[in-house]
């Protein structure tokens, strides 16, 4: 039996709230109707998804598995709906997402020489948006930084960037030309994700602040709440009077990848992928991180070789 997307959306609402009443309010339906739909879904699947007792509602093992699988499925359905809507309007455009510090213009310029009739729009994305925005179709292609949840995506490496440490202007190491991981041992770290993804072999104590994006990072560092690590391109695109950037040569490099949803099959997106890879070849020739200093003419000349 085919899965009913409406029932799956109802299931996700209950799984997120673990409360049938609150889920029904969010969905703007009556609670008995929601309960019947969940029971129908359980019948369709032949598995109990929730354990219900006087203490509340919890997901069963089958429910947790369905929740894991449902996210990409619903995102793919939403993406298909968006693409069909755009096609019905006769629009010829693609949306490219990019992380801070990644120059998209060279690839856009190269792509425009091949597809002058297609508008390329760009949107900056943050670490926690990378996979969701690709999967639900808000962006067609993304310049992402690792780590990223690769489930449902096609990804390919573009280039790497050296990292720098971001220090308060008055920090004991602020005047150094470069520092090592050992020099930074014990420093509290402002990090935007799982501490296991820190780019250092020496774990740092958590500074206790969740940061989202470069701007927030610089403000927290300026306030003396900890240090942080950024790709070296941040030193070109960002500045702050109360922070300083110092290279850390022995730190693991930042990895820039190109990503698309595996379900998004499009010759136009594939052509942009090719243009982006041509631009990445230029960055490799110039030291991996100087992409923003190159114009579209340079990219075109390389592509013709």
HELIX and SHEET records of a PDB file:
HELIX    1   1 UNK A    5  UNK A   17  1                                  13    
HELIX    2   2 UNK A   20  UNK A   27  1                                   8    
HELIX    3   3 UNK A   31  UNK A   45  1                                  15    
HELIX    4   4 UNK A   61  UNK A   88  1                                  28    
HELIX    5   5 UNK A  105  UNK A  114  1                                  10    
HELIX    6   6 UNK A  127  UNK A  129  5                                   3    
HELIX    7   7 UNK A  130  UNK A  135  1                                   6    
HELIX    8   8 UNK A  182  UNK A  184  5                                   3    
HELIX    9   9 UNK A  195  UNK A  197  5                                   3    
HELIX   10  10 UNK A  214  UNK A  222  1                                   9    
HELIX   11  11 UNK A  234  UNK A  237  1                                   4    
HELIX   12  12 UNK A  267  UNK A  285  1                                  19    
HELIX   13  13 UNK A  291  UNK A  293  5                                   3    
HELIX   14  14 UNK A  296  UNK A  304  1                                   9    
SHEET    1   A 2 UNK A  50  UNK A  53  0                                        
SHEET    2   A 2 UNK A  56  UNK A  59 -1                                        
SHEET    1   B 5 UNK A 119  UNK A 124  0                                        
SHEET    2   B 5 UNK A  93  UNK A  98  1                                        
SHEET    3   B 5 UNK A 141  UNK A 145  1                                        
SHEET    4   B 5 UNK A 254  UNK A 261 -1                                        
SHEET    5   B 5 UNK A 153  UNK A 161 -1                                        
SHEET    1   C 3 UNK A 228  UNK A 231  0                                        
SHEET    2   C 3 UNK A 163  UNK A 168 -1                                        
SHEET    3   C 3 UNK A 243  UNK A 247 -1                                        
END                                                                             
